[in-house]
Amino acid sequence: MTNGLIDLKNKINEISEHVIDKKNCVYIDYPFHFNVGDLLIFKGTIEYFKSQNIRINAAYSVKNFSLKKLRKQVDHNTTIFLHGGGNFGDLYPIHQSLRECIIKNFPDNRIILLPQSVYFESEDILQKSREIFSQHKNTVLFARDEISLQTLQSFSSKTFLMPDMAHTLYGIINTNKSISTKPTLYFFRQDKEQDDQQKHYLAQHNLQSFDWEDFILPEHHSRQKMLRKVLKFGFIFSSKYIDNYVYDEWEKLTDELINNSVNLFSSYKTVITSRLHGHILSSILEIPSTILDNSYKKNSLYYASWTAQLGIHQLAAKN
């Protein structure tokens, strides 16, 4: 399986072919929340930038983004990276609105959407977003699965299939396989993306399951609250120093949460999960997993595109 994981990691490096100037880039919509799956993408993206010698001159989350601040960091050669993940569509409108804002306000810049899964419940909202993106002639969009790729091809003429950014972490986050003593980790999502398959599975089995929120301690919430207060001063004074300080401190906090996740997963011999990044983290750590779908088939689509080939994972049987 090692060769397959190396192939996935190396595949991500192809994104660099589309960067205008590696010393002149910005990174928009990094996750400033406690979904460890998103934080794995964040950490993978940071490692990708480092490995490709891409210099990020400014980074903003939805909590500290402003057009005024971004315009100070962007010239005609700046490449704008948009964070990847599974929130392209209308389920998480705050992130989609931010992307559309970038598309509308920077019509001449190279804009790279890092690998995303795409899902729209509303055909009207899909059409409106498509119209916004299609007006921009310098976007490069990366999709995490074939169905998302088909949708994004109507948004941009430059659209490609690409694995999740977290695969960059293979060989970087460490695991001690000798401590894998527990039989099976059950790791199920507890949010609006739950699927009926998961509900039926839990009803049939009396078991303890985990989710990302189980890694978040009161001290983590306190540190995030403090950083949010600091960000308010960044708006008042439009200070790049404050934004950079928060970014660096948030990265340290997310490293702690990722390490806690790695330690938990590494203590099990197998994983059964409905979290895509429970599955991807299992892959990175070379732990066999069974994956249940989420509400809009994101998990099975990703499995079909990338992780089925690794040979140690399987889809859960349908009821």
ABEGO torsion letter per residue (X at the ends): XAAAAAAAAAAAAAAAAABABAABBBBBGBBABABAAAAAAAAAAAAAAAAAGBBBABBBBAAABBAAAAAAABBAABBBBBBBEAABEAABAAAAAAAAAAAAABAABBBBBBBBBBBBABAAAAAAAAAAAAABAABBBBBABAAAAAAAAAABABBBBBBBAAAAABGABBBBAAABABABBBBBBABAABBAAAAAAAAABBBBBBBAAAABBAAAAAAAAAAAAAAAAAAAAGBAAAAAAAAAAAAAAAAAAAAAAAAAAAABABBBBABAAAAAAAAAAGBBBBBBBBAAGAAAAAAAAAAAAAGABBBBBBX
